[in-house]
Amino acid sequence: MENAKLKVVMLFGGRSGEHKVSLNSAKSVLQAIDPGRYTVQTVGISQEGRWYWGAQPDDLLAGDFPASGAFPLVTLVHDPSNPHFIALDGTSLADGGKFDLVFPVLHGPNGEDGTLQGLLELADVPYVGSGVLGSSLGMDKDRMKAVFAHAGLPQAEYISFLRSEFQKSPVASVRKVEQTLGYPCFVKPANLGSSVGISKAHDKGELMEAFNIAFAYDRKAVVEQNISGREIEIAVLGNDHPEASVPGEILPVNEFYDYEAKYTSTESKLIIPAELPLDLSNQLRKMAIQGFLAVGASGLSRVDFFVTADNKPYINEINTLPGFTQISMYPKLWDNTGVKYPELIDRLIALALERYRDK
């Protein structure tokens, strides 16, 4: 029966530098989600942060939907006894704006970093993915790495800098990197994903430029020692007792797996499953689950590693809302582990409801 279907609100878009990645992820989820089990209502978030009821990913990709007036602006009413959406212009919404669950398909700040999750917690509604703590730790690379270190997970040496610290003493900041990490090294905005704002610095001039690029995106930057090795990724699925997928390997077309290599080039290659010794593969899967539990993640995450020529693994980072197109690494890893894309969506929704009931 129609009334028996779960009412899912899918959020996508957002204000982060990963806006377009979110739109492509949401488009894939919408195409795969089972219409026999779910009634899906879309809410597209513009790059200005406005929420539009009924907007589709293609509308945001075209960039013209706010001017059309076809989609009412909405907001979420944070009444735990009756959470629902209302249109700011008084337009009547389907089902009175009520829903059973929120499926955020948002990457980066204001979607993956705990801010949206806090909003949904205030409204007391179930939602897919990690909670406030897991999301915020997973987004902030500096705090993530501190938690990994506490959990005893091996990782590259790193140093964190605030923008104000660098601006006050740029020469001292560069000298600290040179003395502690050396070249080449990676400079990353602490709170961003999809390789946006990341640079590989081979000398002092490139390091200065890399700092400026990273600080254009965030007030905090993380500088990491270069680890020469294979790039291995593992998908994790679950709550208190998560499972890990088979490992996959990335062969980037560029010097590292940057934004172009991920999303615009067709030459980067994904090898699933990665050709690894069985004991190393099992070790990586165990480490992926350890990293997932260390930050307090739930639902889904992708955990990234480097493996050196002598098969020594280093954990790199966790992504609590990884790219979710049908050709993204997370769904492909599960597909090769035996969980097809539509089933993956079902399981994520079931995990969200499980976590809500447990809470």
N, C-alpha and C positions, 0 to 999 in steps of 0.2 A: 504494500500500500504506500501511497505517496507520503502519508503522515508518518510512516515508519522510517523514512529516510532521515539520516543524520544531517542536520543543517550546518554546513561548513562555510565560514567566511574566510576567503583567501585574501591576504594582504600582500601587496607587492609594490615595487618601485622604490620610493624612499629618497632621502636627501643625501645619501652617501655617494662616494665615488664609484660604488658598485651598482648604481641604479640600473644600468642597462643589463648587467649580468642577472639582476633580480627579475627583470622583465622576461628574459629568455628562459630562466628557470620556471617562472610561473606559467608561461605559455606551455611548456612541456608537461607540467603537473596537470593543468586543465585538460589537456588532450588525453591524458592517461587515466585520470580519476574515474571511478566507476559510477556512471549516472544512475545505475540501478540501486546503489547503496547510499548515495549522497546527493543532496541538493546543494549546489555550490553558488554562493553569492560572492562576487568579486568586489574588492575595494582597492582601487589604484591610488597610490600616493605619489603626488607629483614631486619634482625636485625642489619645489618650494615648501613641501611638507603638507600640502592640502590633500584631504582624503575625499575621493570621488566614488560614490556608490554606483556600481555597474560598469565602471570603466574596465576595458580589457587590456592585456599587455600590448597588443598591437596599437591601441590608441595612444599609449604612452610612448611607444617606439616611434610613432609618427610625430609625436610632440605637439599635437594640435588639439587634444581633447578638452583642455580647460576652457578654451575660447568657444567651443561649440555650444556650451550650455546644455548638452544632452544628459550630463551626469550631475546629480545634485551633490553639493558639499555635505559631508556628514561628520558626526563626531560620536564617540562612544560614551554612553551614559554609565558612569561608574557606580551603579547601585547594585551591590552584591545580591540583593533580593530580586532584582529584575534588570540584569545587564542587557542593553540593547543599543542599537544605533538610532539616531534621529537625524533628519535632514535639517540643515540650518535655515532653509527657506520654507520649511513646513511641508515639503513634499511627502506624500504617503509612501512608505517603504514596504517592500514585500515582507510578509509575515510580521509586520509591525517592527521591522528591524531586529527581530529576535533571532537567536542562533544557538547551536549546541557547542560549537568548538571553533577556535580560530587556528588557521593554518598560515603562519607567517612564512612567506618566501622572500625574505628581506636579507640582504647581505651587507655587512659593514655597520658603521655607527648608526644609531637611531633605528636599529632593527635587529642586529645580532649581538649587541653589546650590553643587554640587560635593561635598557631604557624602555623599550616596547614591552618587554616581559614584566617590568614593574607596573606598567599601565594595566596590563591584563590581570596581574595579581590583585590590583586594587578593585577591579571589577569582579574578581572571583570567578573567572571563566577558565575552562581547560584550553590549552594551546599546545601545538606541536613544538618539540624541541626542548632545549635546556631552560632552566629557570634563571632568575636574576643573577645569582652568584656564578653558576657555570658559564652563562653567556658573557658576563663581564670579565671573568678570568680568561676565558677563551679568546676574547677580543684584544685584551691588553697584553701584548707580547712580553713586556717587562715583568708584569706580575705572573703571567703564565709560566715564564721561565723560572721564576723564584719558586713557584709551586712544584714544577718538575724537579728542581734541584732538591727540594725538601723530600720529594718522593724517591730520591736516589736514582733518577733516570739520567743516563749520560747524554750530554748535549754540548754544543760548541760554546766556547768562552764568549762572553758578551759584555758590553757596557751600555748603560742607558744614560741619555742626556735630556735635560729639559731645554726647550727653545731659549728661555731666558739665560740659562747657563752658557749655551753656545754663543749667543749674541754678545754676552759680556766678555767671554774669553775664547774666541774662536781658535786662536793659535794654541792655547793650552789644551783645548778639546782635541784638536788634531794630534798634538804631541802625545796625549794620553792614549789615543787609539794606536798610534804608531808603536809606542813602547809596550803596550799590553797585547795587542792583537796582530799588528803588522798588516801587510798587504799580500794578496787582495783581501778585502773585507766587504761585507754587505751592510748597507744602511737602510733601515726600514722605518716608516711611521709606526709607532707602537700600536695604534688603534686603526687598522685598516686591513683589508684582505684583497684577494684576487691579484696580488703582486702590484697593486697600485702604489706608486711612489717609491718603489724599491730600486736601489742602484747598487751596482758592484763597482767598488773603487779600487783602482790599481796603483794610485799614487796620491800625493797631497792635493793636487789640483782637482782630481776627480772626487776625492773625499769631501772637500769643501763644497763642491757642487751637489754632491749626494746629500749632505746635511741640509742644504737650502731646499732641495726637492722634498725631502722627508718632512721638514718643518712647514712646508706649504700645506701639508695635509693634517698635521697633528702637532701639539705642543710638546710631545715627547717622542724621541727617536731611540731605536735600539741598533747598536752596531755589533755585528757578529763576526767572529773569526770564520774564515773560509774553510769549509770541509770539502776536500776533493773526494767525490764519491758518487755513487748512483742515487738517484732520487726515487724513493720508494714511498707509496701511499697505501694506507689501509683504512677501510671503512668500518665504523663501529655502529652497532644498532642495539638499543635496549635501555633499561633503566638501572635497577640495582644489580642485575646480573647480565651485563652486556655481552654480545657476541662480536667477534672480529671476522672480517671478510678475508679472502685470499689477498696477498699483497699484489700491487700493480707497480710497474716501473714507468717512469716518464723519460723519454729521450727528447729533450727540448731542441727546437730548431735554433734558438739563440743561445748565448753563453750560459744563461740560466732560464728557468721557467718563468719568464716575465709575462706581463699582460698580453703582449702581442703573441707570444708563443702559445698562451692558453686559449685566446679567443679570436684572433684574427688570422693566424697562420694555419695552413693545412698540412704543414710539413712536420710538426711535432708528432711524436708517436707514443702511443700508450701500449705497453706490453702487459697483458693480463692472462694468466698469472705471471708474475715476475719469475725469472729463472734464478732461483735461490736454493741453496741446500735446505733440506727439510727442517733441520734443527734451527737454522737461522730464520726461516719463515715462521716457525712456531714461536721463536723468541720475539720476533717483531710483532706478531699478533698479541702476545702476552703484554708487551710494552705498550701497544696501542690501547689495550683495555686499562692498563695502569694509568696512562695519561688521561684517559676519559674519566676514570674515577677520581683521579687526583684533583681535577678542576671542578668536580661535582657536576659533570655534564649529564644529560639525559636525552633520550630519544635517538638522536643521530649526531655523529661527528665524523670527520675525516682526520686522521692523524698522519703527519708527514715525517719522513725519516731521511737521513743520509746513511749510506752503507759504503764504507771505504773498501779499497782494493783487497785488504786482508779480512774483509767481512766483519768489521766492527761497526755496530749500529749506533747512530746518534739520533735522538728525537729532535725534530725541528719545531713543529708547532701543531696545534689542534685547531680545527675549524668547526665550530658548533652548528653553523648553517652553511654547509659547503654548496658549491654550484650544483644545481639539480636538473639540468637539462638531460635529455636521454643520452647525450654523448659525453656528459660530465663524468669525471672519475668516480664519484661516489655511487651513482646508480650502476655504472658499468662494473664496478668491483662486486656489487651485490648480485648483479646479473650472472657474473661468472662464478659466484658462490652458490647460486641456485635460487636466488630471490629475484623474480622478475619485477620490472618497474611498477606495474599496477599493484602487485602484492606488497611492494615496499611502501607505497603510499598507504595502503590499508594498515600495515603494521605500525607505521608512524602515528596514525590516528589512534589506533588501539593503545599504543604506549602513552600517548597524551592523556587519554581517558584514564588509564591505569594510574599514572602519576597524580592526576587530579583527585581520584578516589583515595589514593594513599595519603595525600596531603590532608 
